[in-house]
Structure formats: C-alpha cells, structure tokens
Amino acid sequence: MTVRGDGQRYKLTLKLDDSTSTAQYQAAFVVPREWQTLRFEPADFAARFRGRAVAAPIVRFVDVQYFGLLISDKRSGAFRVELKDVKTE
C-alpha cells in the first residue's frame, strides 16, 4: 500500500465477505507524512469481531473481498490519508 497523510495511527481492515457476523482482520500502522510503500504480511493481521480479539486462521490475501481504513487514535478531529496504490503480490 502506497500511502501518505497526517502521521496518525490507523488500522488496515480486511474482510472476507460482506456478512456482519464474521470476523475482520486488522493491522495497525502509522501513516507516513511523505509517500511511502507499506508492506503487510498475513501474520500482521489479528482477527477481531466487534472490537474483540477472536480465534481465527491466519488471513489469506487471496480470500480478501473488502478493505478499509480506520483511524485508531481515539481522538476526535481532522485526519488525512491519501492512497496512491493498493495491491497484493
């Protein structure tokens, strides 16, 4: 993922389907202020359901159908994230 922004902490969220009753996988990262390519490994992601850790197999990127970004600094206010590229290898 090639990204730049405000230097705040975010989570990259991956979902395997559109169900609201299945876990999602999250990996925390800090958005760099200058363009930078961040690389994630499947082991970087923890399975969560409604904010709580759950037991689940390690995510396989080929199974991901949706991704999202979530600010995770627990403060209200402005934020900025720009994505240039998102891809899997």
Secondary structure as the mmCIF struct_conf table of DSSP 4:
data_model
#
loop_
_struct_conf.conf_type_id
_struct_conf.id
_struct_conf.beg_label_comp_id
_struct_conf.beg_label_asym_id
_struct_conf.beg_label_seq_id
_struct_conf.end_label_comp_id
_struct_conf.end_label_asym_id
_struct_conf.end_label_seq_id
STRN STRN1 THR A 2 GLY A 5
BEND BEND1 ASP A 6 GLY A 7
STRN STRN2 ARG A 9 LYS A 15
BEND BEND2 LEU A 16 ASP A 18
TURN_TY1_P TURN_TY1_P1 THR A 20 SER A 21
BEND BEND3 THR A 22 THR A 22
STRN STRN3 GLN A 24 VAL A 30
BEND BEND4 ARG A 33 GLU A 34
STRN STRN4 GLN A 36 THR A 37
HELX_RH_3T_P HELX_RH_3T_P1 PRO A 42 ASP A 44
STRN STRN5 ALA A 46 PHE A 49
TURN_TY1_P TURN_TY1_P2 ARG A 50 GLY A 51
STRN STRN6 ARG A 52 ALA A 53
HELX_LH_PP_P HELX_LH_PP_P1 PRO A 57 VAL A 59
HELX_RH_3T_P HELX_RH_3T_P2 PHE A 61 ASP A 63
STRN STRN7 TYR A 66 ILE A 71
BEND BEND5 ASP A 73 ASP A 73
BEND BEND6 GLY A 77 GLY A 77
STRN STRN8 VAL A 81 ASP A 85
#
